[in-house]
Amino acid sequence: MARLERALALFLVVSWRIARWMRLGRTVPDLDAGLLLETEEWQAASILAKKPVPKDPPRGSTR
């Protein structure tokens, strides 16, 4: 059970940071994900979304 609890804690932290990036991106559309997420976190998010992992941190929407 301890492994599951650690995994859930990690997922909660990462998902909270992604949600914060999304909310901040509404006011600062070109916000760099590297400001809020560690390299491993945004890379893991790309892998979970089944997208290629970019070399540089992703940025918010470019309008």
N, C-alpha and C positions, 0 to 999 in steps of 0.2 A: 504494500500500500504506500510505502514511503516514496517509491519511484513515481507513482501516479500523482501524488501530492506535489512533488517537485516539478513535474511536467506541467501540471495545471497552474502552479504559481508562475512559472516561466511564461506560459501562454497568456496568462492574464496581464502580466507586465507588458509584453510585446503588443498585445491587442490594445491596451490602454494607450501606448505610445503611438500606434498607428491611428487610432481614433483622434488623438490630440493633433497629429500631423494633418489629418483630414480637416478638422475644424479650423486650424490655423491657416490651412491652404485656401479657405474661403475668403480670407482677408488678405493673405499674402500668397497669391497664386504660384509664384515661382520659388517657393520655399524648398530648400534642399533637405531630403530625408536624413542626411548625415548629421543634421543639427539635433535631431531628436532620437535617432536610432543608432545603435552600434552597427558596425559593418556586418556582423554575423546576423543581426536581427533583420535588416532589410534584405539581405541575401536569402535568408530562410523564408521570408515572406514571398519572395519571387518564386522560390522552389515550390512552396505550398500552393501558389496560384498557378503552377505548371507553366511558368513563363521563363524565358531565358534570363539568366542572372547577368545584369549589366556590370560593366567594369566600375563605373562611377555611381554614387548614390542617385536614386531617381529624384526628380524634381516634381513639384506639383504641376497642375495643369498649366500649359502654356496657351494663353489666349491671344 
